[in-house]
Amino acid sequence: MNPVNIDLVTPVKLSADGVVNVYNPACTDEVVGTIPRMAAGDVDAVVRAAGDAQRGWAALSPARRFELIVGAVTSLDITDADRLLTREHGKVLADSTRELKYLDYPVKFLEEHLAWLAEGDDLGDSGTHRTRVYRDPFGVIGILTPWNVPIGMGVITVAPALLAGNSVVAHVPVTAPLTVMKLFGQLAAALPPGVLSLISSPDTKVAQALVEHPLVRHVHFTGSPAVGALVAQEAAPANTTITLELGGNDPAVVLDDALADPSIYQRLVAAAFPFGGQACIALKRLYVPAARVGEVAEGLGAVLAPTVVGDGLRPEVTMGPLHTAAIRTRVSRLIEEARAAGARVDEYGTLDADPEKGHFLLPVIVSGVTGASSVVREEQFGPVLPVIGYESLDEAVAMANDSEFGLGSSVWSSDVDRAVALARRIEAGMTWINAHGGGGIDGRAPWGGVKQSSVGRGGANRAGLEGFTEAHVVTVPSASR
């Protein structure tokens, strides 16, 4: 296939110096496409143009902004966008096609908040004061989007930020920028110039210049905790507010009664291995009754046995490669450390590709491990799931909470009341009952975690709108009526 050459999306001319190649993780000698190599010095002009555009954009009513955003999204040309996403990311085509469905999120969950965004919250008359709390845009928002769900996470950040009246400069992932540029570039073209700009560069100074720019009043970052810490440091001198969506090491606690349903194994595998486990809310630690660890490991293995790993564009392939060589190396290390410590490591499926040409790993179930194992303590972000036994529910909760992370979690039981009671004891921003991750998400709810997983909350919903606005309190003495 011929490379797809896509420009960055800005209202100003950039002094690009060559191009950045984007490679196919299933065939690493294939250049999927290119983007211009941006210089950090160009960020200032992009942000200033965004600041100029923001004033006119904010002057529009929320209803009008919504109309323009939705009109642009519903008219996007998505022809072959799923195939392009698979080529640059590695996920199987069905997952890429499913990800494009995120594009209707502005319609699903934002429309009901238009009146609130325009009118604010009326606190009523206290007898001495009448107060209303309005929501004002920050101005220019810097958004740094992740590579693993570039369309989905792009939509649920960019859409509420724009609807709130901000202009947005988004730094998209340099290892998977093409589909975002293709689709969100159309959105930017349908809005006033400068309201939405899309940049990307392997030079970390470009993202740093965006975060540190004095006109950027809020930064939303999705990615690793290590980079999130850098973003926080860079934003601090200007007192720029931040929202950080960071890592997760999601636990699932399976109660004994849940194992009576044989379909649980299919659902647990779906929760643990979305696009090869490369999801922040993938199930990453599975806690089951100690006497049933072997049974559960075998049940999971039976589901994974037919897995075909290879190029995600091929219809027979059910799991694509890992996104980069560094990720494969890291996940392989965790697996080998578990094996060296005496754990049982079971590999499933078949590889239907050249192992020298792509970042492939077969899915793995690890059992006979403890909480001290690196495959349990670290976020794997790959196709491996440790199964750990517990003797009591108190022990299960203690092990589930024994992590620096607290993003998602789940409890599985035929007794929903029992499951909810246990869920309230887990330290996490989100807990799903008899589901985990994508299959359990309610798009109306705040997205985010506790501990090292998040700072703030988001979503293409009211929580997202709150995160991209500042409260403006207007108070009138009651005697002024």
N, C-alpha and C positions, 0 to 999 in steps of 0.2 A: 504494500500500500504506500502511496505517496505521502510524505510528511505534510501535516496541516500547519501552515504558518499563520499565527494569529497575533494581532497587535494588542498591546496594552490599551486600556480604555481610559483616556484622560482628555480634558478639554484644552490641554496645552501641549505644545510640541516638546518631545523628549529628546535628549541628546544620547540616544542609544548607541552603544559600542558593541556591535556584533549581536549574536543571538545566543539564547540558552536552549540547548537540546532537551527534549523530554523523551525518555526512553520507555519501552514496553517492558514491564517486569516479568512478563512471560517469555520474552525473547529479547534479551538485553542488548543485542546488537541492532535492534530496530529503533530508528528514530521516529517516534509517533508524530512529532511536530516541534515547532520552535516558537519562542516568544522573544521580543527584543530584550537585550541586556541593559537594564535600567541603571542609571547612576544615582547615588544617594543625593547628589546635589539637585536633582530634579524634583525631589519630594516637596520642597518649599513652594514651588510654583503650583503644583497640584493641589496642595492643601489651601493655599490662598485663593485659588479659583473656586474650591469647594466652599470656602467661607463667603465669597461673594455671592455664590449661587444660593446659599442657605437662607439668606434673608428673604428673598422672594418666595422660596419654597415654603418657609414657615408661615408666610403671610396667607397662604391658601388655607382653606378650612380642612380639617381632618377628612371630611367626606370627599372633598375634591382630590386630596392627595390619594386617598384610597381608590377613588375612581381611576386615577391615572396609573397607579401601580397595578391594579388588577387588570385594567385594560391592556397594559403592556405584557403582563405575565400570560394572560390567556391568548395572546396573539403570537407568542414565541414560536419560532420555527425550530422544533426539536428533532428534525429529521436526522437520523443516525447519531444523535447525541449520546444515546446509550452505548453504542458501539465505540464511539470515541472515548467515553469514560472507562469502559472496560480495557481498552488498549493502553491508556495512560495510567490507570490505577491497578488493574489486575483482577478485580472482582468479576464474578461470572456475569454474563449478559443479563440474566433474570434479575440480579441484584441491582444492576445499573438501571434497568428499565423501571424497577420499583422505586429507585431513588428519585427519578424524575417526577414521581407523583407528589413529592414534597412541594412542587411548585404551586399547588393550589392551597397551601397553608394560609396565605393572606386572606383568602375567601373564607376558609373554614373557621378560623379562630380569632380574627382581628375585627371583623365587621361589627360584631356586637359591642365593641368598646368605643365606637366612634363618638357617641354622645358624651360618654365619660371623658374622653380625651379633649373634647371641645368645652365641656361645662365644668369639669372637675367634680369634687365631692363637696356637697353642702353639709356643713357640720351643724346647721340649724342655729337657733337663737338660744344662748345660754342665760338670757335675762340681762346680761351686760354687753354681750357681743354677738354679732352675726358674722360667721366665718365660712369662707369657701376656699378649698385647696385646689388650685389649678395645677396643671402639668405643663411645664415649659421645656422646649428642646434644649439640649446642651449647646448645639451649634454644629461643629464638625466632629464627627465620630470616626475614630480609627478602628477598623475591624480586621483582625488577623484570623483567617479561617483555616481549618485543618484539612489534611489530605485524605483522611479516611472516609469522610462523608462530605465531599466538597460542595455538592449541590444542596443536600439536605441542611447541613449546618449553615451554609450560606444564606438560604432562604429564611431560616428561623432567627437569624440575626439582622440581616440587611433589611428585610421587610418591616419589622417593627421599628427599627431605627429610622427608616425613611418616613414611615407613617407618622411617627412622633414629631416630624418637622425638622429633623436633622439632615444635613448632607453627610455622605459617607465616602470615605476613602478606604477601600478594602484591599488588604494585601493577601492575595490568594496563594495557595501552596505551590511552590516552584516545581515540585515533582509531579503535580497533577493540576496544571493551570488551564488546560486547553478548553475543556468542556465548560468550566466556569466562565472563562472569557467569552466563549461563543454564545452562551445563553444570557448571562448577566450583562454582556455587552449590548445585547438587543434591548434589555430593560433600560440600561443607561441611555441608549439612543432615543428611547421614547419619552424620557423625562427631560426637564430643562438641563442644558449643558452644565456640567460641574456638580450636579446633585449626587450623582453616583460615579465614582472613579474606581478603576480596578488596576492595581499594580502588582508586580511580583518580581523577585530577584533572589538569586542565591547569595548575594552579598548581604550579610546581616545588617550592614549599615543602613540599608534602605528601610527595613522595618524599624530599626532604631530611630531613624530620622522621623518616621511617622509618629512613633510613640512619644518622642520627646518634643514634637513641634508645639509651640506655645498656643497655636490656634486650635489644636486638637484637645477638646475638653473632656472627652471620655474615650477610653480604649476598652474594647471587648476582645479578649484573646481566648482561643480554644486550642489546646495542645498539651504538651508535656509539662509536668510540674517544674522541671528544671528551667525551661524557657519561660514559663509563667513567672518564676521568681525574678528572672532578668527583666521582664516587662514591668513588673511591679517596681523594681529599682529604677528603671529608666523613667517611669511616669512620676515618681515621687517628687523630684525637685520642683516640678511645676504644679504640684498638688492636683495632677490630673486624676480623676476618678477612674476606677477600673472594675471590670467584671472579668473573672478568670474561670474558665471551664476547663478543669485539669483532669488528672488521671483518675482511674477507679480500679479497685481490685474487688469486684463485686462478689459477695458471698450469696449462696442459696442454701437455705436450711430445709431439708426434706424430712418431714415427719413420717413416722412409721406407716400411718394409714394411707399416705399418698401413693405408696408403692404398690397398692392393690390395683391401681389403674396402669395397665401395660403401656398406654400411650404416653406416659410421663417421660419415657426415654427419648422418644422422638422430640418432644417439646424441650427437654433439657439440652439435647444436642443442638437444636435450632437456636437456643438461647446462648450457647457457649461458642458456637463456631460461625457467626455471621461474617461473611467475607474473611474466612480464615481466622476468626477470633480477633480481627483488627477493629474493635469497637470499644469505646470507653465504657459502655454499659453492657458489654458481653459478660455472661456468667464466667467467673474466673476461679472460684473456689466453691466446691460442692461438699456440703456437710450432710452426712446420712447416718442412720443408726450403725454403730460399730459392727454389729453382727451381720450387717447386710452390705458391707463395702464391696466384697467380691461379687455378690449378686448384681449390685448396681453397676460396677465396672463392666461386667459382662453384658448387661443390658444396653449400656451406652455403646459398647463395642459392636454389638449386633447391628445397631443403627448406622454406625460409621463404616462398617465393613464394605458396603457398596460404593463408598466415596471414590470418585475419579478426580485426581488432581491434575491440572494442566492449564492450557490456554482457555481463558474464560469465554472466548468467542465460539469455541467448539461446543455444539449442543450436548454432547455426552459428558462434558466436564461439569462437575458439581462443586468444585472448590478451586479457586485460582491460586496464583502465587502470592507470597508476601510482597509488600510494596517495594521494599528495598533490600539490598544485600545485608545492610547493617541490622535490620530487623530479623532476618533469617538467622544471622550469626548469634544474635542475642537469645532468641528463642531456643536455638539448638544448644546453647550453653546451659540454659535452665534445665532442659531435658537431660543432658549428660550429667549435670550435677546431681539430679535426682537419682539417676541410674547408679552413679558412683557411690551414693549414700545407701544403696540397697533397696531402693523403691522398685516396685514392679512398673515397668514401662511397656505399654502395649501400643503398637503402631497399627493403623488400619488403612484400608483403601489401597488403591493402585496409582502409580504415577504414569500418566500417559503423555509424557513430554520429555525432552532432553534435559536431564538434570543440570547440565553445564550451561544451558542457555537461559534459565529462569530461576527465580528465587523461590523454589518449591520446597514444601515440607508436607509430609503426610500427617493427618491428625493423630494425636496421641492422647491416651488416657493414662494417668499416673495414679497409682494407689500404693498404700503402705508408706505414706509420708506423714510428717507432722507439721505443725505450724512453723517450725524452725527451718524448714526446707526453703531454698530460694524460689522454687517453683510455686510455692504457696505465698511467701512474703512479698514477692515482686509481682508487679502487673505484667503478665506474660505478653499480651497483645499479639497473640499468635495461636495456632491450632493445637493447643494443649490444655487439658483440664485435669487438675488434681482432685481426687476423691478422698475425703478425710472422714474418719469415723468419730462419732461422739457417743458417750455413755449416758448423758442426760441432757435435757433441754437447756439447763443452766450452762453446761459445758459448751453446747452448741452456740449459744448466744455469746459466751465469752470468746470463743474462737472466731466467730464472725466479726466481733468488734475489735479483735486484736490486729489492727491494721492502721497505718497512717492515713488511709483513704476512707471515704464514706460517701460514695456517689450513689450507686444503685444497690439493691439487694432484693431478695425474694424469699417467701416462705411458701411451702407446698404442703397442703393438707386437704383432706376431704371435709374437714370441719373448719369452715371459714372463720367462725368466731374465735376458735383456738388459734388459727393462723394470724388473725389480726392482733390478738393479744400478744403473740410472740413478736410480730412485726414492730410493735411499739417499743420493744426493748433493743432493737437494732439501731446502731449509730449510722444513719444514712440519710441522704436528702430525699431518696425515693425508695419505697419498698412495694413490690408487686406481689399479689397473692395468686399462686398457681399460674404464673407467667413470669417472664423476665425480659427486660430490654424492649426491643421493638414491638413485640407482641403484647406488651402490657402498658405501653405509654398512652396516657390521656393528654392530648395536645392542649387542653385547657389549663393544665396544671403547671406550676413553676418547675423549671428545669434547673437542677444543680444539686450540689452535695454539701457535705460537712467535712471538717478536718482539712486535709491537704487536697481535697478534691475540687473545691470551689471557693471563690469569693463572689458573693452575690448570686442572683438568680436570673434566669432568662426564659426565652421561649417566644414563639409567635403567638402571643396571648397577652393578657393584661400584665403579667409579671414582666414580660419583655418590654412592654411599653413603659412600665414604671422604671425599669432599669435604664432606659434610654431617655428619660426625662428627669427634670428636677422639680421638686414641690415648690409652688409659689403660693404662699398663704396671703389671702386678702381678707382683712378684718375690718368691720364697720361697727362702731358703738351702737348699741341698741337704741339709744336716745336719738340717733340720726334718722330713724324711720319717719 
